[in-house]
Amino acid sequence: MSTTIRLKRFGSKKRPYFRIVVQDSRIATKGKTLQEVGQYQPVENIENQVTLNVEAVKEWLSKGAQPSATVRALLNKQGITVSRTNQE
């Protein structure tokens, strides 16, 4: 099973917030998730817009989960380096 770490949108119109989730790459974005590993609140004016369960993220990356481009950028900002191996 190929897994992806990506954003799942919640919130109301013009007030989005996202959960960073691990999903099977063949399932729709709004579909069933394997694990929630963090949150991202882009609209809020707070210091920590991104909250992560770092251990869980590293565990999924070691298992071969591939982050989306946006999640890769968020992880890099948090200091978690992600190699680009096995990317298309």
Short mmCIF file of the C-alpha atoms (twelve columns), coordinates in Angstrom:
data_MODEL
# 
_entry.id   MODEL 
# 
loop_
_atom_site.group_PDB 
_atom_site.id 
_atom_site.type_symbol 
_atom_site.label_atom_id 
_atom_site.label_alt_id 
_atom_site.label_comp_id 
_atom_site.label_asym_id 
_atom_site.label_seq_id 
_atom_site.Cartn_x 
_atom_site.Cartn_y 
_atom_site.Cartn_z 
_atom_site.pdbx_PDB_model_num 
ATOM 1  C CA . MET A 1  0.000   0.000  0.000  1 
ATOM 2  C CA . SER A 2  1.450   3.380  -0.981 1 
ATOM 3  C CA . THR A 3  0.805   6.048  1.613  1 
ATOM 4  C CA . THR A 4  0.832   9.806  1.388  1 
ATOM 5  C CA . ILE A 5  1.119   12.499 4.024  1 
ATOM 6  C CA . ARG A 6  -1.181  15.310 2.935  1 
ATOM 7  C CA . LEU A 7  -3.589  18.013 4.047  1 
ATOM 8  C CA . LYS A 8  -7.269  17.395 4.752  1 
ATOM 9  C CA . ARG A 9  -9.361  20.587 4.700  1 
ATOM 10 C CA . PHE A 10 -11.808 21.542 7.428  1 
ATOM 11 C CA . GLY A 11 -13.361 24.819 8.557  1 
ATOM 12 C CA . SER A 12 -15.844 27.199 7.084  1 
ATOM 13 C CA . LYS A 13 -15.793 29.354 3.987  1 
ATOM 14 C CA . LYS A 14 -12.716 31.625 3.977  1 
ATOM 15 C CA . ARG A 15 -11.640 30.252 7.406  1 
ATOM 16 C CA . PRO A 16 -9.873  27.001 6.552  1 
ATOM 17 C CA . TYR A 17 -7.783  24.848 8.781  1 
ATOM 18 C CA . PHE A 18 -6.125  21.636 7.795  1 
ATOM 19 C CA . ARG A 19 -5.266  18.353 9.440  1 
ATOM 20 C CA . ILE A 20 -2.028  16.730 8.359  1 
ATOM 21 C CA . VAL A 21 -2.984  13.109 7.791  1 
ATOM 22 C CA . VAL A 22 -1.560  9.858  6.488  1 
ATOM 23 C CA . GLN A 23 -3.743  8.238  3.820  1 
ATOM 24 C CA . ASP A 24 -3.594  5.583  1.185  1 
ATOM 25 C CA . SER A 25 -2.661  7.478  -1.974 1 
ATOM 26 C CA . ARG A 26 -5.516  5.880  -3.930 1 
ATOM 27 C CA . ILE A 27 -8.253  7.189  -1.580 1 
ATOM 28 C CA . ALA A 28 -9.965  10.567 -2.026 1 
ATOM 29 C CA . THR A 29 -8.695  13.466 0.079  1 
ATOM 30 C CA . LYS A 30 -11.905 13.531 2.125  1 
ATOM 31 C CA . GLY A 31 -11.751 9.766  2.631  1 
ATOM 32 C CA . LYS A 32 -10.637 7.533  5.476  1 
ATOM 33 C CA . THR A 33 -7.298  8.355  7.112  1 
ATOM 34 C CA . LEU A 34 -4.774  6.015  8.667  1 
ATOM 35 C CA . GLN A 35 -3.507  8.516  11.246 1 
ATOM 36 C CA . GLU A 36 -3.670  12.230 11.999 1 
ATOM 37 C CA . VAL A 37 -0.160  13.545 12.625 1 
ATOM 38 C CA . GLY A 38 -0.702  17.303 12.945 1 
ATOM 39 C CA . GLN A 39 -2.646  20.460 12.204 1 
ATOM 40 C CA . TYR A 40 -2.055  23.558 10.081 1 
ATOM 41 C CA . GLN A 41 -3.960  26.810 10.630 1 
ATOM 42 C CA . PRO A 42 -2.912  29.253 7.877  1 
ATOM 43 C CA . VAL A 43 -5.393  32.033 8.677  1 
ATOM 44 C CA . GLU A 44 -4.705  32.365 12.400 1 
ATOM 45 C CA . ASN A 45 -2.241  35.009 13.577 1 
ATOM 46 C CA . ILE A 46 -0.516  32.789 16.097 1 
ATOM 47 C CA . GLU A 47 3.122   31.815 16.507 1 
ATOM 48 C CA . ASN A 48 2.657   28.126 15.887 1 
ATOM 49 C CA . GLN A 49 0.449   27.720 12.847 1 
ATOM 50 C CA . VAL A 50 1.743   24.155 12.511 1 
ATOM 51 C CA . THR A 51 1.514   21.540 15.264 1 
ATOM 52 C CA . LEU A 52 3.050   18.148 14.592 1 
ATOM 53 C CA . ASN A 53 3.497   14.794 16.248 1 
ATOM 54 C CA . VAL A 54 7.149   14.621 15.179 1 
ATOM 55 C CA . GLU A 55 7.685   10.997 16.230 1 
ATOM 56 C CA . ALA A 56 4.691   9.825  14.192 1 
ATOM 57 C CA . VAL A 57 5.787   11.836 11.136 1 
ATOM 58 C CA . LYS A 58 9.297   10.385 11.258 1 
ATOM 59 C CA . GLU A 59 7.898   6.887  11.715 1 
ATOM 60 C CA . TRP A 60 5.670   7.191  8.621  1 
ATOM 61 C CA . LEU A 61 8.505   8.691  6.580  1 
ATOM 62 C CA . SER A 62 10.735  5.767  7.551  1 
ATOM 63 C CA . LYS A 63 7.982   3.395  6.384  1 
ATOM 64 C CA . GLY A 64 8.025   5.051  2.952  1 
ATOM 65 C CA . ALA A 65 5.144   7.532  3.123  1 
ATOM 66 C CA . GLN A 66 5.585   10.373 0.623  1 
ATOM 67 C CA . PRO A 67 4.542   13.895 1.675  1 
ATOM 68 C CA . SER A 68 2.698   16.188 -0.719 1 
ATOM 69 C CA . ALA A 69 4.511   19.315 -1.901 1 
ATOM 70 C CA . THR A 70 2.772   21.541 0.647  1 
ATOM 71 C CA . VAL A 71 3.382   19.149 3.522  1 
ATOM 72 C CA . ARG A 72 7.027   18.807 2.453  1 
ATOM 73 C CA . ALA A 73 7.411   22.597 2.711  1 
ATOM 74 C CA . LEU A 74 5.726   22.651 6.138  1 
ATOM 75 C CA . LEU A 75 7.970   19.836 7.398  1 
ATOM 76 C CA . ASN A 76 11.075  21.625 6.140  1 
ATOM 77 C CA . LYS A 77 10.014  24.785 8.000  1 
ATOM 78 C CA . GLN A 78 9.668   22.688 11.160 1 
ATOM 79 C CA . GLY A 79 13.184  21.310 10.709 1 
ATOM 80 C CA . ILE A 80 12.247  17.838 9.477  1 
ATOM 81 C CA . THR A 81 14.237  17.187 6.327  1 
ATOM 82 C CA . VAL A 82 12.557  15.036 3.719  1 
ATOM 83 C CA . SER A 83 14.561  13.442 0.935  1 
ATOM 84 C CA . ARG A 84 13.105  13.471 -2.552 1 
ATOM 85 C CA . THR A 85 13.777  9.798  -3.272 1 
ATOM 86 C CA . ASN A 86 11.068  7.731  -4.929 1 
ATOM 87 C CA . GLN A 87 9.289   10.818 -6.228 1 
ATOM 88 C CA . GLU A 88 7.764   11.026 -9.696 1 
# 
